[in-house]
C-alpha cells in the first residue's frame, strides 16, 4: 500500500512542474490468450512479464472492447467503444477507411503535454497515409499496418519524411527482433523528454515466426517460441528504461487485443477470438511503475482496455478528449487507494451487434450468431439472432459460462435487460438499427446453443 505522501506526490505529475510527466509504455499483443502467460497460469515461459506482474499489478477481469483486431485497437486508443468511433469490424488492405480524424487518440492527447510519441508494430486502423499513426498523433511509426496474414505484409516506416517501404514482404522470423530494436532506439532518443511508446505487437497472430534464438526452444511448439520471444522483447524495452535511470518515472502496461485464435490458451474461459464469450474478450492486463503502482497486487475488479486512455490522462495531467469516454480512470486501483469501485456496466459487441452485458460478476447473454466466426455460414447467411431466453452467468463461480442461472435470478435478468436497452439508446444509429433487426427475428434453440430462425 502506498503512503498518502507517495500518492499525493504523483497527482498529477505535470501540474506543478516540479516533476516531469511520466513516460508511458503500452505493449499490446495480438491474439494472445488469457491463459498463455506464466503469471496467468500458463505453461509458456514468460519471465519478464511475470516479473512485471510481481513488481506491479495484475488484473484478472480485464475485458477488451471487442473480440477482433481493428475494433479492439480503436477502443484502446480512444477510450470509446469501437461502435462509437465507427470501427465495428476488421479492416483489410482493400479498405479505404480508417480511424476517423475527429477521434482523439492517446498520442494526440499527450502531444500538448510535450510528449514524444512513437508506434512500433501492428496499427490496423487504416493503412493509407492519412490514416497511419503519424496522422493520429504519433511522431513516427515502424511496422506492418495491418494483420500479418493480409497481403502484402508490407513493413513500413512513417515520419516527417513521409512513408517508406522498408520491406515489401516482412520476414516473420526477424520481425520480433526488429520491433524490439526499434522500440529501444526510440527510448534511447526520447529519454530526455516525457515519451509515449505504443508497441502493438504483430504476434502471436498467425502466420507465426520466431528467430533462430527462440525457434524450437519452448515446449509448446512454434506458438510457445513466439510468445517467449515476445516476452524477451518486453525485457529489452524494460532494460532500456532502467539503463537510462527512468524506472520510477515510467509506467509499463501490457495487454492483448482479444482472445487466442486457433492456437494459444484462453485458460479457464470458454470461447476464443471472434466470440463474445469470455475467452474471446477477456485479456491479460499488467501495470508496473515503482512508487506509483502498488507492487505484488492482483485485482479482480472489472476493468476494460478502454480505461487506459483516462488513466494516462490522469497520470500525465493531459486534458481529456472532448467526446464522452466509455473508459474509467484506473489510478485509484493502481495506487491501492481503492480496492473496489463502482463502474458502468460493459457491453459486448460483435460488429454493430450488442450481444451481452456485464455488471460486476453477472453476465447476461441476449443474442448470438447462428454460426461460429470464420466458419462456413448456413445457407440463410450468418445472422445475429436473439436468444429464445436470455442466459445469465455468475462469472465469480462459473468463469466457463457453463451454468445458466437465469431461471433462478429473474430480477437480475430484468434489471440487466433494462440497463442494456438504456445503454444502446445512447449509441449511433447503426447500433440501434442492428439491435432492432436482431430483436425482430423469431428464434428457437436450447440454452448455450446457436439459435436458429423459426420459419
URGIKA-V840070 format. One line per field, one symbol per residue. psi: psi as a letter, one per 40 degrees, with the letter a starting at -180 (. if undefined). Layout:
psi->???
This chain:
psi->hiidddddeehideddediiiiihhhhhihfhidedideeeieihgddddddddebihhefhhieieicdddddddeeeiidedefgeihiideieiahidehhiddddddeeeihiihhahcffheideeideefehdiihaheaieeihighhihhadeahhhdhdhhhdeedddddddddddddddedeihihhhggidifiihihiidddhediefaddddddddddddddddddddddefedeehhhhhaidaiibdaihebeiiiaheieidedehiihhhhhhedhhifihheihiieeeddddddddeeihiidiiieiiheddddeedidiihiiihihihbehhdiihhbehhhheiiieiiifihiideihihiiidhihhhhedegeefdhheddefddddddddddddddddeiidddddddddddehhiiiiheihiihh.
